[in-house]
Amino acid sequence: MDYKEILFDITDNIATITLHRPDKLNAFTNTMMREVISAFDTTDADDSVRAVIVTGSGRGFCAGADLSGGGDTFSGGGSDVATKQGVARDGGGLVSLRIFESLKPVIGAINGAAVGVGATMTLPMDIRLSSDTAKFGFVFAKRGIVPEACSSYFLPRIVGISRATEWVFTGRVFGSQEAKDAGLIRSVHAPEELIPAARALATEIVANTSPVSVAVSRQMLWRMLGASHPMEAHRVDSRGIKERGKSGDSREGVMSFLEKRTAVFPDKVSDGLPDIFPNWEDPQFF
């Protein structure tokens, strides 16, 4: 696919998705929404991709929704994707859900302003790093709207309800150190060191782990955030150990350790993941 508003690269088993409207601080549009979703479709289908980095071009990560529509920017209610009921679905939410469903680990490399959807789209990313020049803002109440991109689910789970309400109610823009102190980001880097740090983390995943085990573990950790009792996790864990324990990856993981050599895991994500979630049904929009 030829992209207009993102850049897409795969190098050394790491895909990099770069939001690319630098003259607009990578402001979010319906085109960008579709292209980001398409890029994640590609990374899921490509077994050579073992990790995904998301970053922005130029000075910003994503300055939020493109406001070129003026006061009518949000009058349509969301994206141009509508349901059979005629409800326009939130575009940021479609991106967040696609990232949430990724079969590969996702690292956010937040290089500059991440405001509005620019902040909320990072929440389903597994690990977030930022430059020391990055700014964050959940500014929705200042624009007369409400949080989107599934952030009312993700944000309190990441930073706790008290910090989430403070940021959302005030709409305050804050720096990378406050974000790190709250657990929103993992580490702060000089701008020129951000992408190398993100790639080093991705390389650690690529070099040492089974891609199928990482994909299943990612689903386990995110889905169990909504579990009502640890017994739900115990059921999933037990099924996962049984299924992965008889895999070629498990044999290779143990033997490579005993033989003191680098593991070469044979299983592929494209061959399918074990069904370890009994009676799990993903909810539908309507």
Buried (B, 14 or more C-beta within 10 A) or exposed (E): EEBEBBBBEBEEBBBBBBBBBBEBBBBBBBBBBBBBBBBBEBBBEBBEBBBBBBBBBBBBBBBBBBBEEEEEEBEEEBBEBEEEEEEEBBBBBBBBBBBBBBBBBBBBBBBBBBBBBBBBBBBBBBBBBBBBBBBBBBBBEEBEBEBBBBBBBBBBBBBEEEBBEBBBEBBBBBBBEBBBEBEBBBBBBEBEBBBEBBBEBBBEBBEEBBBBBBBBBBBBEBBBEEEEEEEBBEBBBEBBEEBBEEBEBBEBBEEBEEEEEEBEBEBEBEEEBBEBBEEEEEEEEE
